[in-house]
Amino acid sequence: MKVLFAGGGTGGHLYPGIAMASELQKADPRISVSFAGTASGIESTEVPRLGYRLHILPSRGLKRGRSLRDLLANAGVLADFASALLKSAALIRRERPDVVVGTGGYVSAPVLLAAQLMGRKTLIQEQNAFPGLTTRLLSRRATELHLSFAESRRFFGTGASVFVTGNPARSFSPQDPGLARRTFGLDPSRPTLLVFGGSRGARSINNAMLRFLPHLSGKVNLIWQTGALDYPRVREAFTPSDSLWVAPYIEEMGPAYAAADLVVCRSGASTLAELTNLGKPSILVPYPYAAADHQRHNALALVKTGAALMIDDSRFGDDSSLKEVLDLLENGAELSRMGAASRGSGHPGAAAELAARIIALSKL
């Protein structure tokens, strides 16, 4: 059995494919897995590092503006797409995959389209509550479409080939919260706030936390991932203590999640999958420049279930947002209710379920 994954550019589009690939090979080590991606995306380094074959294809996204420069750039994008479609067809003829899986990103469109035109079985896995353009265009010809949020169904109807399976995400072993806090040198008796903005950080969240810091000190524990760019500036503003742990990057997120009573973060699909699988209450600050404002749609899906609060990026850092953070940290009953709602929104078995669907498709 052969499976070709197409997706990448960002970790949000790549890691669900990696999670499915891992589950496939757990189910049967004889399954051959390879990836199609671009030379500039995260997949160019991560896929070979993890031991999978990577097929490089030319692909880039359309510019959303209407200027002459954007129009000229888009002409080049369309030429790249045509080239990628031809190379995808050649790749599929050569590899002869039983199933082609698309996880989003620019490269997934030509590979999925080529596979569909050539009569191959295709499975699309959509991470966001507001589906991407590739998903909306190619879902009609897909053998199966798997969504991460029930809210996405309104774009596709309720056909037998549409499933709400969840977003494959990293798994973490259960840990005692007190022991996890001690791992970070924190007082285990205090409520604990975990703050991060992604691997590179988030400038607006960091600015807000610098303003909040005097009001949090001594009242709550803070585990804060700043990202590498802001860390030197942040480091100058704090004094080490048993209520504060700050670093550019958290190497082990398992203990950080275990230590946290509340999480403040962006609302990327992979992050939300981790939060809900662990049952963590959160305050979500959507990245305002995400394509099609998809982070806002993701956040609203959790707000609707009661698992999270949402604060606009432009407002996070003002007095009212500080009050929301402090009030919630002091309200154990509300944190517990939100945590239960979060866990109810999770799909911890998504990767294994999707792997099982891929295997089943290969036998049709």
C-alpha positions, 0 to 999 in steps of 0.5 A, a space after each residue: 500500500 502506498 500513500 502520498 501526502 500533499 500539504 505544507 508551507 506551515 506546520 499547521 498544514 504539515 503536522 496533521 499529515 505527519 501524525 497520520 503517517 505515523 499512525 499508518 506505519 504503526 498500523 502496518 510498517 509495510 505501508 509506504 508513505 511519501 510527501 509532496 511539498 515545496 522547497 520553501 515550506 517547513 516540509 523541506 526540512 521536517 519531512 526528511 528529518 523525520 525519515 520520509 521521502 519528499 517530492 519537491 514541486 513548484 507552487 505558491 499562493 495567489 496575491 490578494 491585491 489588485 495592483 499591477 504588481 500583484 496581477 503580474 505576480 499572479 500570472 507567475 503563480 498560474 504558470 507555476 500551478 500548471 507546471 506543478 499540475 503536470 509534475 504532480 501527474 508525473 509523480 502519481 504515474 511514477 509512485 502509483 499511490 493507492 490514496 492521495 491525502 491533502 492537508 492544505 497549503 499551496 502544494 495540495 491543490 495541484 497534487 489533489 487535482 491531478 490525482 482526481 483527474 487520474 481517478 485516484 482515491 483522495 482524502 482531504 483533511 481540513 484543519 480550520 473552521 473556515 475551510 480553505 479555498 483548495 478544500 472548497 474547490 476540490 471537495 466535490 471530487 474528493 473520495 472523502 472529506 474530513 473536517 476538524 470543526 462541526 461548523 464547517 459542515 455548512 460549506 459542504 452539506 451532510 453527504 456520506 463522504 463528509 466527516 467531522 473527525 478532528 485535527 490530528 495533533 501531538 499527544 501528551 502523557 498525563 502529568 501531575 500539575 504540582 509536579 509540572 509547576 515544580 519543573 518550571 521552578 514555580 510555586 505549586 500552590 498558585 494558579 498558573 497561566 501559560 502564555 505563548 504566541 507560536 514558535 516565533 512568538 506574537 508581538 502584540 501578546 508579548 506587549 500586553 504581557 509586559 503591561 500585565 506583569 506587575 499585576 500578576 507578580 506574586 498572585 499567579 504563576 506565569 509560564 511565558 514563551 516569548 519567541 526568539 525575537 522578543 526575548 531579549 527585550 522581555 528579559 530586561 523587564 523581569 526579575 526571576 522569581 518562583 512565580 515567573 518562568 520566561 523563555 524564547 521557546 518551550 521545548 516540552 509542551 507537555 509539562 507546560 500544559 499540565 502546569 496550566 490552569 488557563 492558557 492565553 494563545 493564538 487560535 491556530 487549528 493545531 493549537 486548538 486541537 491540543 487544548 481541546 484534547 487536553 481539556 484546557 480552558 483558554 483565552 484566545 487572541 486570534 491573529 488578525 492577519 490570518 488568511 480569510 480571518 480563519 483564526 477568528 472562525 476557529 476561536 468562535 467555534 470554541 467560544 460557542 461551546 463554552 470552552 474559551 473566551 476570545 479577546 481581539 488582538 487590538 484590545 488585548 492589553 487594555 485594563 478590561 482584558 487584564 481583568 478578564 484574565 485575573 477574574 478567570 484565574 480566580 474562578 476555579 468553578 468557571 475554569 473547571 466548567 470551561 475545561 470540561 467543555 474544552 475536552 468535549 470538543 476534542 478529538 484525541 483519536 483523530 490521527 488514528 481514525 484518519 489512518 484507519 479511513 485511509 487504509 479502508 479507502 485503499 481497499 475499495 
